[in-house]
Amino acid sequence: MASRRCLLRFLSIRLVPQRSQPLAPISTATRTLTSLSEALGSPAPRALASPRLYYPSRCHFATRSSGDEEKVAEAAEIGYKVLGPLGADDKPFKPYEPVFAVVQIGSHQFKVSNGDSIFTERLKFCDVNDKLVLNRVLMLGSQAQTVIGRPILPDAAVHAVVEEHALDAKVIIFKKKRRKNYRRTKGHRQELTKLRITNIEGIDKPEAAAVAT
């Protein structure tokens, strides 16, 4: 048994591949440039002083743009578009107008007017004081006319500003199976986003309404 072990060890040592040959010596041109740089007193370039293998970077510049496009597409599916943060000179809030709109954000619908505030489920890709455009408008109405979408109005838009990201009140989830000694208590706080409606566009277009009818 010992002889077999020694034989296997000897064969494994003999079968190990030899180490790769070292890198080729520096070429004559590299030596000449190095000697010239030393004579002039300036340090030799890094590429000439130590010949190393340089590989191209693995990062792709198109990754960021593709990620931004995916974020924009996901936000459009929910029903909004991020325009950017509010500027110092921006005055988005306007006086009340007797106009209302029915917008859809995700799977929820809201009836809003200028100046109203609504709470929706947490909207991704936006921060506080960001301007949003709610482009999934189902209906517009005023004192003079009412426009109903089929299912949405392509020329209508509702502008809003993100006021805060908050948490809803805690909801207790309690599970019990009688006679099984099984009880589970869990709490949940839904993440919410508070939006302030600043403007409703698309209702003051009688020509477009006449063409649609």
Accessible surface in RSA format (square Angstrom, percent):
REM  Atomic radii and reference values for relative SASA: ProtOr
REM  Chains: A
REM  Algorithm: Lee & Richards
REM  Probe-radius: 1.40
REM  Slices: 20
REM RES _ NUM      All-atoms   Total-Side   Main-Chain    Non-polar    All polar
REM                ABS   REL    ABS   REL    ABS   REL    ABS   REL    ABS   REL
RES MET A   1   162.46  84.1 120.71  79.9  41.75  99.4 102.70  87.3  59.76  79.2
RES ALA A   2    63.97  58.8  59.57  91.9   4.39  10.0  59.97  84.4   4.00  10.6
RES SER A   3    87.65  74.1  74.69  99.7  12.96  29.9  54.91 116.9  32.74  45.9
RES ARG A   4   153.91  64.6 149.50  76.2   4.40  10.5  38.93  53.2 114.97  69.7
RES ARG A   5   154.21  64.7 150.09  76.5   4.12   9.8  66.77  91.3  87.44  53.0
RES CYS A   6    85.66  64.8  77.56  86.5   8.11  19.1  29.78  75.4  55.88  60.3
RES LEU A   7   104.56  58.2 100.18  71.7   4.38  11.0 104.03  73.1   0.53   1.4
RES LEU A   8   107.25  59.7 103.11  73.8   4.15  10.4 103.39  72.6   3.86  10.4
RES ARG A   9   170.27  71.5 164.54  83.9   5.73  13.6  51.20  70.0 119.07  72.2
RES PHE A  10   107.92  54.0 105.85  65.6   2.07   5.4 107.59  65.2   0.34   1.0
RES LEU A  11    80.13  44.6  80.13  57.3   0.00   0.0  80.13  56.3   0.00   0.0
RES SER A  12    59.74  50.5  51.16  68.3   8.58  19.8  47.68 101.5  12.06  16.9
RES ILE A  13   108.51  61.8  97.55  72.7  10.97  26.4  98.87  71.2   9.64  26.2
RES ARG A  14   164.88  69.2 138.00  70.3  26.88  64.0  36.36  49.7 128.52  77.9
RES LEU A  15   141.38  78.7 118.66  84.9  22.72  57.1 122.23  85.8  19.14  51.5
RES VAL A  16    99.20  65.3  84.49  76.5  14.71  35.4  86.81  75.4  12.39  33.6
RES PRO A  17   114.42  83.4  94.13  85.8  20.28  73.7 105.47  87.1   8.95  55.6
RES GLN A  18   168.97  94.5 140.24 102.5  28.73  68.4  54.94 116.9 114.02  86.5
RES ARG A  19   226.80  95.2 206.11 105.1  20.69  49.3  83.06 113.5 143.74  87.1
RES SER A  20   106.48  90.0  77.03 102.8  29.45  67.8  53.81 114.6  52.67  73.8
RES GLN A  21   152.12  85.1 131.91  96.4  20.21  48.1  59.85 127.4  92.26  70.0
RES PRO A  22   117.30  85.5  92.75  84.5  24.55  89.3 104.74  86.5  12.56  78.1
RES LEU A  23   123.25  68.6 101.97  72.9  21.29  53.5 104.72  73.5  18.53  49.9
RES ALA A  24    84.34  77.5  59.70  92.1  24.64  56.1  65.54  92.3  18.80  49.8
RES PRO A  25   108.86  79.3  86.03  78.4  22.83  83.0  96.44  79.6  12.42  77.2
RES ILE A  26    63.24  36.0  51.01  38.0  12.23  29.5  56.51  40.7   6.73  18.3
RES SER A  27    64.77  54.7  51.65  68.9  13.12  30.2  51.86 110.4  12.91  18.1
RES THR A  28   106.72  75.9 102.38 103.8   4.34  10.3  67.41  90.5  39.32  59.4
RES ALA A  29    67.65  62.2  58.01  89.5   9.64  21.9  64.88  91.4   2.77   7.3
RES THR A  30    23.93  17.0  23.21  23.5   0.72   1.7   5.83   7.8  18.10  27.4
RES ARG A  31   145.38  61.0 139.03  70.9   6.36  15.1  49.05  67.0  96.34  58.4
RES THR A  32    68.11  48.4  63.90  64.8   4.21  10.0  52.30  70.3  15.81  23.9
RES LEU A  33    90.42  50.4  87.14  62.3   3.28   8.2  87.20  61.2   3.22   8.7
RES THR A  34    31.25  22.2  31.25  31.7   0.00   0.0  28.85  38.7   2.41   3.6
RES SER A  35    60.52  51.1  53.28  71.1   7.24  16.7  45.62  97.1  14.90  20.9
RES LEU A  36    98.83  55.0  98.48  70.5   0.35   0.9  98.80  69.4   0.03   0.1
RES SER A  37    13.87  11.7  10.82  14.4   3.06   7.0  13.18  28.1   0.69   1.0
RES GLU A  38   125.00  71.8 101.58  76.8  23.42  55.8  40.42  78.2  84.59  69.1
RES ALA A  39    87.35  80.3  45.18  69.7  42.17  95.9  57.74  81.3  29.62  78.5
RES LEU A  40   149.69  83.4 116.78  83.5  32.91  82.7 120.52  84.6  29.17  78.5
RES GLY A  41    66.51  82.0   0.00   N/A  66.51  82.0  35.15  96.4  31.37  70.2
RES SER A  42    55.13  46.6  48.56  64.8   6.58  15.2  41.60  88.6  13.54  19.0
RES PRO A  43   125.32  91.3 101.46  92.5  23.86  86.7 112.99  93.3  12.33  76.6
RES ALA A  44    27.98  25.7   8.37  12.9  19.61  44.6   8.37  11.8  19.61  52.0
RES PRO A  45    69.49  50.6  58.29  53.1  11.20  40.7  69.49  57.4   0.00   0.0
RES ARG A  46   164.59  69.1 151.74  77.4  12.85  30.6  64.64  88.3  99.96  60.6
RES ALA A  47    63.05  58.0  49.99  77.1  13.06  29.7  50.09  70.5  12.96  34.3
RES LEU A  48    43.05  24.0  41.97  30.0   1.08   2.7  42.07  29.5   0.98   2.6
RES ALA A  49    59.70  54.9  34.40  53.1  25.30  57.6  37.63  53.0  22.07  58.5
RES SER A  50    36.07  30.5  34.54  46.1   1.53   3.5  32.23  68.6   3.84   5.4
RES PRO A  51    70.21  51.2  58.05  52.9  12.16  44.2  61.89  51.1   8.32  51.7
RES ARG A  52   135.78  57.0 116.23  59.2  19.55  46.5  40.30  55.1  95.48  57.9
RES LEU A  53   121.72  67.8 100.22  71.7  21.50  54.1 101.69  71.4  20.03  53.9
RES TYR A  54   139.01  64.9 106.38  60.5  32.64  84.9 105.58  79.3  33.43  41.2
RES TYR A  55   171.51  80.1 145.11  82.6  26.40  68.7 117.45  88.3  54.06  66.6
RES PRO A  56   118.71  86.5  98.54  89.8  20.17  73.3 110.74  91.4   7.97  49.5
RES SER A  57    89.42  75.6  53.98  72.0  35.44  81.6  50.21 106.9  39.21  54.9
RES ARG A  58   221.33  92.9 202.71 103.3  18.63  44.4  79.95 109.3 141.39  85.7
RES CYS A  59    83.94  63.5  63.54  70.9  20.39  47.9  47.87 121.3  36.07  38.9
RES HIS A  60   136.70  74.7 121.36  84.4  15.34  39.2  79.59  82.0  57.10  66.4
RES PHE A  61   189.39  94.8 166.49 103.1  22.90  59.6 172.69 104.7  16.70  47.8
RES ALA A  62    69.53  63.9  62.05  95.8   7.48  17.0  66.73  94.0   2.80   7.4
RES THR A  63    86.04  61.2  80.68  81.8   5.36  12.8  72.31  97.1  13.73  20.8
RES ARG A  64   196.15  82.4 185.86  94.7  10.29  24.5  70.80  96.8 125.35  76.0
RES SER A  65    58.28  49.2  52.76  70.4   5.51  12.7  43.69  93.0  14.59  20.4
RES SER A  66    49.33  41.7  47.32  63.1   2.01   4.6  36.69  78.1  12.64  17.7
RES GLY A  67    24.41  30.1   0.00   N/A  24.41  30.1  23.71  65.1   0.70   1.6
RES ASP A  68    69.25  48.5  68.27  68.0   0.98   2.3  25.82  60.8  43.43  43.3
RES GLU A  69   120.13  69.0 112.76  85.3   7.38  17.6  43.99  85.1  76.14  62.2
RES GLU A  70   121.32  69.7 113.85  86.1   7.46  17.8  44.97  87.0  76.35  62.3
RES LYS A  71   103.17  50.3 102.07  62.6   1.10   2.6  50.18  45.2  52.99  56.4
RES VAL A  72    91.63  60.3  87.69  79.4   3.94   9.5  90.72  78.8   0.91   2.5
RES ALA A  73    54.67  50.3  46.91  72.4   7.76  17.7  53.02  74.7   1.65   4.4
RES GLU A  74    64.42  37.0  61.80  46.8   2.62   6.2  23.72  45.9  40.70  33.2
RES ALA A  75     5.25   4.8   5.25   8.1   0.00   0.0   5.25   7.4   0.00   0.0
RES ALA A  76    48.31  44.4  40.96  63.2   7.35  16.7  41.04  57.8   7.27  19.2
RES GLU A  77   126.07  72.4 112.69  85.3  13.37  31.8  42.17  81.6  83.90  68.5
RES ILE A  78    43.35  24.7  41.17  30.7   2.18   5.2  43.35  31.2   0.00   0.0
RES GLY A  79     0.00   0.0   0.00   N/A   0.00   0.0   0.00   0.0   0.00   0.0
RES TYR A  80     0.67   0.3   0.00   0.0   0.67   1.7   0.00   0.0   0.67   0.8
RES LYS A  81   109.56  53.5 107.81  66.2   1.75   4.2  54.02  48.6  55.55  59.2
RES VAL A  82    50.08  33.0  27.67  25.1  22.41  54.0  27.67  24.0  22.41  60.8
RES LEU A  83    89.99  50.1  54.48  39.0  35.51  89.3  58.22  40.9  31.78  85.5
RES GLY A  84    16.65  20.5   0.00   N/A  16.65  20.5  16.53  45.4   0.12   0.3
RES PRO A  85   100.00  72.9  89.62  81.7  10.37  37.7  89.62  74.0  10.37  64.5
RES LEU A  86    49.22  27.4  26.66  19.1  22.56  56.7  26.66  18.7  22.56  60.7
RES GLY A  87    38.52  47.5   0.00   N/A  38.52  47.5  29.13  79.9   9.38  21.0
RES ALA A  88   113.56 104.4  62.68  96.7  50.88 115.8  74.77 105.3  38.79 102.8
RES ASP A  89   133.38  93.4 110.54 110.0  22.84  54.0  39.61  93.2  93.77  93.5
RES ASP A  90    62.85  44.0  43.41  43.2  19.44  46.0  10.83  25.5  52.02  51.9
RES LYS A  91   182.70  89.1 157.20  96.5  25.50  60.7 102.86  92.6  79.84  85.0
RES PRO A  92    29.98  21.8  16.71  15.2  13.27  48.2  28.14  23.2   1.84  11.4
RES PHE A  93   115.23  57.6  92.89  57.5  22.34  58.1  93.97  57.0  21.26  60.8
RES LYS A  94   103.10  50.3  84.67  51.9  18.43  43.9  52.03  46.8  51.06  54.4
RES PRO A  95   113.24  82.5 100.37  91.5  12.87  46.8 112.56  92.9   0.68   4.2
RES TYR A  96   152.13  71.0 123.90  70.5  28.22  73.4  93.75  70.5  58.38  72.0
RES GLU A  97    66.49  38.2  66.22  50.1   0.27   0.6  21.63  41.8  44.87  36.6
RES PRO A  98    71.33  52.0  62.74  57.2   8.59  31.2  66.92  55.2   4.42  27.4
RES VAL A  99    16.86  11.1  14.37  13.0   2.49   6.0  15.61  13.6   1.26   3.4
RES PHE A 100    50.33  25.2  50.30  31.2   0.03   0.1  50.30  30.5   0.03   0.1
RES ALA A 101     0.00   0.0   0.00   0.0   0.00   0.0   0.00   0.0   0.00   0.0
RES VAL A 102    24.60  16.2  24.60  22.3   0.00   0.0  24.60  21.4   0.00   0.0
RES VAL A 103     0.13   0.1   0.13   0.1   0.00   0.0   0.13   0.1   0.00   0.0
RES GLN A 104    42.23  23.6  41.87  30.6   0.37   0.9   0.00   0.0  42.23  32.0
RES ILE A 105     6.81   3.9   3.07   2.3   3.73   9.0   3.07   2.2   3.73  10.1
RES GLY A 106    31.38  38.7   0.00   N/A  31.38  38.7  25.25  69.3   6.13  13.7
RES SER A 107    99.89  84.4  66.53  88.8  33.36  76.8  49.29 105.0  50.60  70.9
RES HIS A 108    84.84  46.4  81.48  56.6   3.37   8.6  58.58  60.4  26.26  30.6
RES GLN A 109   113.48  63.5  84.78  62.0  28.70  68.3  19.94  42.4  93.54  70.9
RES PHE A 110    41.72  20.9  37.51  23.2   4.21  11.0  41.67  25.3   0.06   0.2
RES LYS A 111   147.11  71.8 118.29  72.6  28.83  68.6  64.38  57.9  82.73  88.1
RES VAL A 112     0.75   0.5   0.17   0.1   0.58   1.4   0.75   0.6   0.00   0.0
RES SER A 113    17.99  15.2  17.99  24.0   0.00   0.0   2.94   6.3  15.05  21.1
RES ASN A 114     7.89   5.4   3.26   3.2   4.63  11.1   2.35   5.6   5.54   5.4
RES GLY A 115    36.06  44.5   0.00   N/A  36.06  44.5  24.39  66.9  11.68  26.1
RES ASP A 116    57.35  40.2  52.48  52.2   4.87  11.5  15.47  36.4  41.88  41.8
RES SER A 117    46.68  39.4  22.96  30.6  23.72  54.6   0.00   0.0  46.68  65.4
RES ILE A 118    19.42  11.0  15.37  11.5   4.05   9.7  19.42  14.0   0.00   0.0
RES PHE A 119   100.57  50.3  83.48  51.7  17.09  44.5  83.48  50.6  17.09  48.9
RES THR A 120     5.98   4.3   2.48   2.5   3.50   8.3   5.98   8.0   0.00   0.0
RES GLU A 121    92.28  53.0  89.82  68.0   2.46   5.9  23.17  44.8  69.11  56.4
RES ARG A 122   105.82  44.4  87.56  44.6  18.26  43.5  18.31  25.0  87.51  53.0
RES LEU A 123     6.20   3.5   5.14   3.7   1.05   2.7   5.46   3.8   0.74   2.0
RES LYS A 124    99.51  48.5  93.53  57.4   5.98  14.2  66.98  60.3  32.53  34.7
RES PHE A 125    77.10  38.6  39.18  24.3  37.92  98.7  56.10  34.0  21.00  60.1
RES CYS A 126     8.09   6.1   0.00   0.0   8.09  19.0   1.71   4.3   6.38   6.9
RES ASP A 127   100.34  70.3  99.43  99.0   0.92   2.2  23.78  56.0  76.56  76.4
RES VAL A 128    70.47  46.4  57.10  51.7  13.38  32.2  57.10  49.6  13.38  36.3
RES ASN A 129    81.13  55.9  81.13  78.4   0.00   0.0   9.98  24.0  71.15  68.8
RES ASP A 130    14.53  10.2  14.53  14.5   0.00   0.0   0.06   0.1  14.48  14.4
RES LYS A 131    61.41  30.0  61.41  37.7   0.00   0.0  21.78  19.6  39.63  42.2
RES LEU A 132     0.56   0.3   0.00   0.0   0.56   1.4   0.00   0.0   0.56   1.5
RES VAL A 133    19.05  12.5  19.05  17.2   0.00   0.0  19.05  16.6   0.00   0.0
RES LEU A 134     0.34   0.2   0.34   0.2   0.00   0.0   0.34   0.2   0.00   0.0
RES ASN A 135    57.13  39.4  50.33  48.6   6.79  16.4  23.35  56.2  33.78  32.7
RES ARG A 136    61.09  25.7  60.56  30.9   0.54   1.3   8.65  11.8  52.44  31.8
RES VAL A 137     0.00   0.0   0.00   0.0   0.00   0.0   0.00   0.0   0.00   0.0
RES LEU A 138    28.88  16.1  26.67  19.1   2.21   5.6  26.67  18.7   2.21   6.0
RES MET A 139    51.75  26.8  51.75  34.2   0.00   0.0  36.88  31.4  14.87  19.7
RES LEU A 140     2.08   1.2   2.08   1.5   0.00   0.0   2.08   1.5   0.00   0.0
RES GLY A 141     0.05   0.1   0.00   N/A   0.05   0.1   0.05   0.2   0.00   0.0
RES SER A 142    33.47  28.3  13.72  18.3  19.75  45.5  14.08  30.0  19.39  27.2
RES GLN A 143   162.99  91.1 119.85  87.6  43.14 102.7  51.02 108.6 111.96  84.9
RES ALA A 144   100.22  92.1  59.32  91.5  40.90  93.0  68.18  96.0  32.04  84.9
RES GLN A 145    53.73  30.0  43.88  32.1   9.85  23.5  31.04  66.1  22.69  17.2
RES THR A 146    84.09  59.8  53.34  54.1  30.75  73.3  29.62  39.8  54.47  82.3
RES VAL A 147    31.23  20.5  28.73  26.0   2.49   6.0  31.23  27.1   0.00   0.0
RES ILE A 148   122.14  69.5 103.97  77.5  18.18  43.8 103.97  74.9  18.18  49.3
RES GLY A 149    11.39  14.0   0.00   N/A  11.39  14.0   1.52   4.2   9.87  22.1
RES ARG A 150   228.76  96.1 193.31  98.5  35.45  84.4  74.34 101.6 154.43  93.6
RES PRO A 151   104.39  76.1  94.87  86.5   9.52  34.6 100.98  83.4   3.41  21.2
RES ILE A 152    70.03  39.9  63.20  47.1   6.83  16.5  63.20  45.5   6.83  18.5
RES LEU A 153    20.56  11.4  20.31  14.5   0.25   0.6  20.31  14.3   0.25   0.7
RES PRO A 154   121.04  88.2  87.36  79.6  33.68 122.4  93.87  77.5  27.16 168.8
RES ASP A 155    89.95  63.0  74.56  74.2  15.39  36.4  22.66  53.3  67.29  67.1
RES ALA A 156     6.30   5.8   1.35   2.1   4.95  11.3   1.39   2.0   4.91  13.0
RES ALA A 157    16.53  15.2  16.53  25.5   0.00   0.0  16.53  23.3   0.00   0.0
RES VAL A 158     0.00   0.0   0.00   0.0   0.00   0.0   0.00   0.0   0.00   0.0
RES HIS A 159    44.60  24.4  44.60  31.0   0.00   0.0  33.30  34.3  11.29  13.1
RES ALA A 160     1.57   1.4   0.00   0.0   1.57   3.6   0.00   0.0   1.57   4.1
RES VAL A 161     4.69   3.1   4.69   4.2   0.00   0.0   4.69   4.1   0.00   0.0
RES VAL A 162     0.00   0.0   0.00   0.0   0.00   0.0   0.00   0.0   0.00   0.0
RES GLU A 163    52.76  30.3  36.41  27.5  16.35  38.9  21.23  41.1  31.53  25.7
RES GLU A 164    72.79  41.8  72.71  55.0   0.08   0.2  20.15  39.0  52.64  43.0
RES HIS A 165    48.53  26.5  20.69  14.4  27.84  71.2  21.13  21.8  27.40  31.9
RES ALA A 166    34.35  31.6  22.92  35.4  11.43  26.0  31.61  44.5   2.74   7.3
RES LEU A 167    89.81  50.0  68.68  49.1  21.13  53.1  68.68  48.2  21.13  56.9
RES ASP A 168    64.37  45.1  61.41  61.1   2.96   7.0   3.87   9.1  60.50  60.3
RES ALA A 169    74.64  68.6  60.91  94.0  13.73  31.2  68.93  97.1   5.70  15.1
RES LYS A 170   131.36  64.1 103.94  63.8  27.42  65.3  46.71  42.0  84.64  90.2
RES VAL A 171    87.62  57.7  84.62  76.6   2.99   7.2  87.62  76.1   0.00   0.0
RES ILE A 172   106.61  60.7  81.63  60.8  24.98  60.2  81.63  58.8  24.98  67.8
RES ILE A 173    63.15  35.9  59.39  44.2   3.75   9.0  62.55  45.0   0.60   1.6
RES PHE A 174   111.67  55.9  82.93  51.4  28.74  74.8  82.93  50.3  28.74  82.3
RES LYS A 175   116.94  57.0 112.37  68.9   4.57  10.9  61.17  55.1  55.77  59.4
RES LYS A 176   113.68  55.5  81.16  49.8  32.52  77.4  33.05  29.8  80.62  85.9
RES LYS A 177   122.84  59.9 116.31  71.4   6.53  15.5  66.92  60.2  55.93  59.6
RES ARG A 178   168.05  70.6 157.37  80.2  10.68  25.4  52.11  71.2 115.94  70.3
RES ARG A 179   196.50  82.5 149.12  76.0  47.38 112.8  85.10 116.3 111.40  67.5
RES LYS A 180   148.49  72.4 122.19  75.0  26.29  62.6  71.82  64.6  76.67  81.7
RES ASN A 181   140.13  96.6 110.01 106.3  30.11  72.5  34.04  81.9 106.09 102.5
RES TYR A 182    62.50  29.2  61.44  35.0   1.07   2.8  36.61  27.5  25.90  31.9
RES ARG A 183   132.56  55.7 115.90  59.1  16.66  39.7  41.92  57.3  90.64  54.9
RES ARG A 184   132.33  55.6 129.04  65.8   3.29   7.8  48.83  66.7  83.50  50.6
RES THR A 185    95.33  67.8  61.02  61.9  34.31  81.8  46.45  62.4  48.88  73.9
RES LYS A 186   143.62  70.1 137.99  84.7   5.63  13.4  87.14  78.4  56.48  60.2
RES GLY A 187    38.67  47.7   0.00   N/A  38.67  47.7   7.49  20.6  31.18  69.8
RES HIS A 188    89.74  49.0  85.01  59.1   4.73  12.1  63.90  65.9  25.85  30.1
RES ARG A 189   112.96  47.4  98.57  50.2  14.39  34.3  24.48  33.5  88.48  53.6
RES GLN A 190    67.00  37.5  65.58  47.9   1.42   3.4  22.84  48.6  44.16  33.5
RES GLU A 191    82.63  47.4  81.38  61.6   1.24   3.0  17.08  33.0  65.54  53.5
RES LEU A 192    29.82  16.6  29.68  21.2   0.14   0.4  29.80  20.9   0.02   0.0
RES THR A 193     0.15   0.1   0.00   0.0   0.15   0.4   0.15   0.2   0.00   0.0
RES LYS A 194    43.22  21.1  42.38  26.0   0.84   2.0   2.23   2.0  40.98  43.7
RES LEU A 195     0.00   0.0   0.00   0.0   0.00   0.0   0.00   0.0   0.00   0.0
RES ARG A 196    65.24  27.4  65.24  33.3   0.00   0.0   6.29   8.6  58.95  35.7
RES ILE A 197     0.34   0.2   0.00   0.0   0.34   0.8   0.00   0.0   0.34   0.9
RES THR A 198     5.66   4.0   5.21   5.3   0.45   1.1   0.99   1.3   4.67   7.1
RES ASN A 199    24.39  16.8  24.36  23.5   0.03   0.1   4.47  10.8  19.92  19.3
RES ILE A 200    12.30   7.0   1.80   1.3  10.51  25.3   1.80   1.3  10.51  28.5
RES GLU A 201    76.57  44.0  72.61  54.9   3.97   9.4  24.36  47.1  52.22  42.6
RES GLY A 202    18.57  22.9   0.00   N/A  18.57  22.9   0.50   1.4  18.07  40.5
RES ILE A 203     3.93   2.2   3.28   2.4   0.65   1.6   3.28   2.4   0.65   1.8
RES ASP A 204   122.45  85.8  98.95  98.5  23.50  55.6  38.68  91.0  83.78  83.6
RES LYS A 205    92.90  45.3  87.38  53.6   5.51  13.1  59.07  53.2  33.83  36.0
RES PRO A 206    94.99  69.2  89.31  81.4   5.68  20.7  91.01  75.1   3.98  24.8
RES GLU A 207   142.24  81.7 136.36 103.2   5.88  14.0  55.75 107.8  86.48  70.6
RES ALA A 208    41.35  38.0  28.29  43.7  13.07  29.7  35.59  50.1   5.76  15.3
RES ALA A 209    21.99  20.2  16.38  25.3   5.61  12.8  21.24  29.9   0.75   2.0
RES ALA A 210    69.55  63.9  49.69  76.7  19.86  45.2  56.23  79.2  13.32  35.3
RES VAL A 211   131.66  86.6 104.88  95.0  26.78  64.5 112.04  97.3  19.63  53.2
RES ALA A 212    83.15  76.5  43.73  67.5  39.43  89.7  54.68  77.0  28.47  75.4
RES THR A 213   147.17 104.7  83.32  84.5  63.86 152.2  89.24 119.9  57.93  87.6
END  Absolute sums over single chains surface
CHAIN  1 A    16696.4      13918.8       2777.6       9755.7       6940.7
END  Absolute sums over all chains
TOTAL         16696.4      13918.8       2777.6       9755.7       6940.7
